[in-house]
């Protein structure tokens, strides 16, 4: 039987030491010295204690989708791999629903549906690990209908390290270590301890059926005026009609590609609040917004309605055939794509929006998507504009969780994927310039220019889409945790439960 400790002498080490993002680690001396496979809570506690005793920095990996180098860049440290920690029931759970930290979201959806006919409003990528995803908030296709995953959390199982170096297993909830419980509900992974499981007293029933549909637009036929019209119609819907409860079962993504690709499009998934698709008025109304955004005004936009299998992605390009919409029976959330499941080089940025785009912002986006950089292929860029709001925007939940963004209508993710290391500089600079210029217009105060600082128009960034470029701003914690008292609260939790700063990375909470 192979050892659970994988070191450089082990043939598995070359694979397990690395990241899905081929940019990390960027040098041979940045690799961890070992990887420990933790397939149970007991093994995780033993591995963490071993790391602490030996003075090694422990980093924790569930699905391995961290957008920056917070896990695998760990010189002389050890990676605690929780990907086999997947038990859906443990002694003491007392009838609660459990999602283990190592479970992939796709497996969690399937397990909850087949065993109990319930679901969680978590993310769209099948292979993302629950540990990092849920601790950072957990947003997905059903969040407008049911809220963030952390909004539904009842308890968290976590291993912390005392000042004397002793590993302690805790089950935290609203009565037991309530401050730590709140911190685990949205502040992000790698901050306070090693989370092994999430417990829920109650979860929403899985929809009985959903509709998938989309509208595609060809770049070859795109003008600036048409592009601006599409952007503004999309954003205006979420700022106005999308706030009405009968639309909360509608989740949509406007996926803007670079113009070097063939097309871009709007994709959606929908079910009525009762979990059926008996009334499709909301879908038809939404798709009708884009009827005038065609090369021939007045002609209907190209609509494609697809039954999407479990491994497919909501963000895949829409088709070009027009045919009647079809229902499908709900089995699990539509999952896959969007997080670099293939091993590529990648960079990400994010922003929350409280208001629609301005014309100037839409034109800025158009200009950058049409830009050609000599010697740099930008075809792997996707600017995903997700619908937000609905049940996520219950203001009181900002005080119960550590997910402060409770007033946004859209959530933006900038995603750039490429293969060749020689493209790094050009790719990174183009994306940085794009982001900085977009958030340097007249809406932005000079002191916070270059960022979507929380205010009238924006609500900062998403901690599950970390971006170390934001460290250049002294106010970076406020971008992720809001301009109120949440970050000082998290600092107090850090001092109490991780006094030796055992768990840390470039963007972890600073005590």
N, C-alpha and C positions, 0 to 999 in steps of 0.2 A: 504494500500500500504506500502510495506517495505521501510525503510529508506535507503538512499544511503550511510549512515555512518554505518559501521559494526564494533561493538566493542565486547569485550569479553562476554557481556550479550546476544548477538545475536547468534542464533544457526548456522548461516553461518560462524561465525568467525573461528572455528576450521579448516574449510576447506580452507578459503580464506587467512588465515595468513601464510600458508605454501608454500613450493616450490615443483616443480616437482622432484628436486633432494632432496632425503630424508636426505641428510647430513646437510641440512640447514632448519631452524636454528639448531645449534648443542646443544643448551641449552634453557630452558624455559625462562630465563631472556633476551634472544636475540630477542624475538618476538616483532613486532610492537604493539602499543597500539590500533590501529584502521586501518581499510581499508575503503577507500572511492571509491564508484563506480561512475565513471565519464563517462556518456553516451553522453555527448555533450561538445563542446569547452567551453561553458559558465560554465558548472558544473566543468570542470577541472580547470578553472581559479578561481572559487570560492573556490574549495577545496585546491588549492595551496595557495591562499591568507589566508585561514583559518589556514593552517599549519604554514605559515610564522608568522602570527600574534600571534599564541600560542607558538612559539618557538620550534615547532616540526620539526624534520628532515623529509622532504618528499622524498620518493623513488618512482620510477615510474615503473609500470608493464604493458606490452602490452600482450604478449603471455605467459610470465612466464618461458622462456627457458634460463634465464641467467645461465651461467656455473659455476659461483661462487656465493657467498652469498651477492651480492651487493644490492639486493632488500629486501629480507625478513629478513635479519639480521639488524634490525632497532629498538633497544630498546627504548621504549617510543615515537617512531616516528609514522608516518602514511604512509601507502602504497596507492598511487593513482593508482587505477586499471582502465586502459583504454580499457579493452577488449570489452566493449560495445560501444566504440567510433568508429563506423564503417561506417558512412555515406560516400557514394561514390560521393556525389555532395553537395556543399554548396553555398549559395549566394556569389557572387563575384568571383567564380572560372573561369568565363568567358570562358567556353569551354575547359578548361584544364582538363586533366585526373587527378583524385584525388585518392590517396590511403591513407585512414585514419590510424592513428597510431595503432588503436586497431584491424584492419582487420587482420585475419589470411591470410597467403600467398595463401593458396588454394582458399579461398573465393575471394581474389583479382584477381587471375588468371581467375576464372570462370566469375566474373563480367566484367572484361576487354574484355574477349573473346566474351561473349554473347552480350554485349552492342555495342562493337566497333571493334571486330575482331583484337585486338592488345594484346600485352603481355609485361611483364617485365622479364629481365634476372635474376630473384631472386632465392631464395633457394629451396631446394628439400623437406623440411619438411612442410607438410600441415598445421600444427597447430602453427607454429612459427608466432609471431606477427610482423607486418611490422615495428612498431616503433623502436625496437632495431635492427632488421635485416638491414633495409635500412640505418639507421644512422651510422652503422658500415661498410658500403660498399655495401652489398647486392650482393652476388655471387651465381650463380646457373648454371643449365644445359645449358642455352643459353648465358652465359657470354662470352665464347670464340667467339661466333658469333656477339654479340651485346655490349659487355663490361659489366662493373659493373652497378648495378641499379643507383648508385649515379652519374654515368657519364651522365645519361639521365635526371637528375633532373633539373627543371626550377625554383622551389621556395619551401620554407619550411615554414609552419605555426608553430610558437613556442611561448611559454610563458616564459618570462624571469623575473627576480626579480631585481629591481633597488636597489641602495645602501640604499635608504630610506625604503625598504621593500615592495614597491608597485609592484604588478604583472602587466606586460605589455604584451599585445598580439602583436606579430610582424609577418609580412609576409616578409621573407628575400629572396633576389635573388641577381643577379649580380650587380644590381643598388642600392638596398636598403639593408643596413647592409651587404655588400658583404663579409666581413671577417667572420662574423658569419655564413653566408650561406656556405662558403667554409668549415668551421669547422664542420657543420652538414652533410657534404658529406664525411663521412668515419671515423671520429674521435671516434665514438662510443657513446652509450647512457649514460645518467646520468652525463653529463659534464657541459653543458651550460644552460639548461632550459628543459622545458617539451614540446616535439614535439607533435603536434596534427594532422599534416597531411603533405603529400608530393604531390607536383603538377608537372605535366609533360606537356609540350607543345606538344610533339610528342613522340610516342612510336612505336616500330617496329611491323609489322604485325605478327600475330601468324602463325607459320608454318602450312601448310595444312596437313602434315602427317609427322610422324617420325618412325624410326626403333629402336627397342630395341633388343639387343643381348648380349650374354655373353659366357664366357669360364670358366669352373670350373676345379679345380685341387684337387685331394684327398691327404690329409696329409699322409695317410697310404702308399702312393707310392712316397712320396717326399724325395729327397736327397738334400744335401746342394748345390751340383752343379746345379741341376735342378732349385732349388729355386733362386739361384743367376742369372741363365740364364733368368728366367722369369722377375725378378726385373730389370735387365739391359736392356732387350729388351723393356720393357714397358717404362722406363725412356728415353732410347735413341730415341724412336719414338717422344716424346714430345720435345726433344732437337733438333731434326733435321726435319723430315718430318712434324711434328705437327705445325711447324711455317708457313707452306704454307697456303694461304688463302682458298684453296679448302677444307682444313681439319677443318676449324674453326667451322663448324656445328657438329663436333664430340666431344662429352663429354664422358669421361670415368672415372671409379673409379676402382682401384685395391684394393680390400678389403682383407686385410691380417688378418686372425683370429689367435688366439692362437691355437697351435697344438692339444689341448684337444678337439677342435671341429672337425667335419668330413672333412671339405674342406674349401678352399678359392677360390676366383675367380675374374675375370675381367668382369665388366658390362659396357655397353655403351648405349648411345642414340645418334641418328644421323639424321640430315636432311641436304640436300644441302643448300648452301647459298641462293638459291631462295625459300627455304621453302618446297621443294618437296623431294621425295626419288626416283626420276627417275633414278639417277645414283648412284649405290651402290659400285662403285670401291673403295672408301675410306674405307668403312666398311670391304670389303673382304680383302683388303690389310692389314688393322690393325689386323684383326683376324688371318690372315695368319702368323703373327709374331710368334704365339704360337704353330704352327704345330709341331715344333721339341721339344717342352717342355713337351712331354708325356713320359710315362714309356717305350714305344716302339718308338724310334726316327723314324721320317718319317711318323708316323700315325697322322691324324688330331686331334687337341684338341677337347674335348667335347664342343659342341656349343649348346646353348639354346637360342631361340628367342621367346620372350613373348610379348603379348599385356598386358601392365601393367595398371591396373585400377588406378583411382585417389588416392586411399588410400594406394597403394602399394609403395614399396621403391626401388629405383635403387640399393640400397645396400643389398637387400635380396639375399641369396645364389642363384647362377645360377643352373639351372636344369641339368639333366643328359641325356636327350633325344636329339638326333640330328635330326632337321627337317628344312625345308626351312624357310628362314626369311620371316616375314610377316610385312606389313605396317599397321599402324593404323591412323585413322583420328585424327588430333590434336584437343583436347578440352582444356586441360590445362597442365601445366607442370607436369611431373611425380613427385609425392610428397609423403612424409611420412618418418618415421624412421630417424635414424641417430642422433637425438637430445634428446633421452630419453623421448618419449611421454608417456610411462608408468612411474609411480612414482617409481624410483629406486634410489639407491645410485650411484653416478657417479663422474668421474674425467676426465678432458680433457687437452690436450696439442696440440700445433700446430707448424708448420714451413712452410716457403716458400722455394723452391729450384730453383736456377737459372741454375743448371747443373744436369746431371744425377748422380745417386748413384755411388759410387766407389765400387769395389769388397769388400773392407774391410767393408764398411757400410752395404752392402747386407748380408755379413756373420754375422755381429753384429745383424741385424734384425732377421736372421734365428735362431741364438743362443738364443735370448730372447724369440722368439715365441715357441721354443722347451723346454725352461726351465720349470721345475716343482718346485713350491715353497711349501715345506711341510706345510700342513694345510691351504693352500690358493687355492681356486678354481679360475683359470684365464680364464675360458671358456667364460666369457662375454666381452672379450677384442677384439676390432676391430681397426686396423691401416688402415685408409682410405687414399689412395694416389690419390688425384683428379688431373685430367688434368687441366692445367691453360694456360695462354698465349692467343694467338689470339688477339681479339679486346681489351682485358684487358691491353695489353702491349703497349698502345699508350702513349709514354713518356710524351707528353705535358699535359695529364690529371692529372699527379701528381701535377702540379702547380695549377690546377683548383679545385682539390678535396683534401681531407685529407686521401686518400688511396694511400700511397707512393709506394706500391709494384707493379712495372710496368715492371719488367724484368724476372719474374719467369715462369717456365715451369710446375711446379707441386706445389700443395698445400696439406700439410699433416695434418691430424687430428687423434690424438691418443684418443681413446674413451674406457673407461672402465666402465662397468656396473655390479653391484652386489646388493644383497639384505640384507645381514647380517652385522650389525654394527661391529661385531667382526672381520670381514675381512678387515676393513678399513686400519689398519696399514700395513698389508701385501700387499694389493693392491697398496696403495699409494707409498710404498717404492719401490716395483718392477717397477712401471711405472717411478718413479723418477730416479732410477738407469739406466733403459733402455734409457731414454731420455738423461741423462747426459753423458753416455758412447758414445752414437751415435754421439754426438756433441763435443767430446773431442779427435778426431783423428788428424792426421797430417795436415788436411785442416784448422784446427781451431787455431787461435793465442791463446797463453796461457792466455792472459789477459781476453779473452771472452770465455774460454773453458766451456763447459756445455750448450751452447746456440747456436742457428743458427743465429749468429750476422750477420747483413748485410755486404756483401762483394762479393768476386768473386763467391762463391758457394751458398750462402744462402741469403735470403732477410727478415730475421726476422720472426715475428709471426703475427697472425691475431687477431685484437682487439675483434672481435666477438667470439673468442674462448679464453677468458681471462684465465690466469693461475697465481694464486697468488704466486706460487713457484718462478716466475721470479722476484718478489720483492726483492729476496735475492741479486740481482745484481744491483749495483747503476746505471747501464746503461739500466735498463728495459724500459724506455721510447723509447730509440732508437731501441729496438727490435720490438716495435709495430708501431712506427712512423718514422723510418728511422734515419740515422746518419746525415742528413742534417739540414735545418733550419725549418722543419715543427713543431717540438715540441715547440721551442721557439715561433713560430707564434701562436700555440694553447694556450700557456700560456698567451700571450697578449690578445687573445680573451676571455679567462677565466677572466682575471682581469677586462676587460671592461664590460662584460655582466653578470657575476656572481660574483660581487665584494665581496659579503658576503659568498661565497662558500656554498650556499644553497644546491647545487647539488654536492654530493661527495660520493665516495666509495673508497675501498682499492686501485683501479687502475685508479681513475679519474685523469684528467689533473690537475697538481699542479700549482697554480698561482705563 
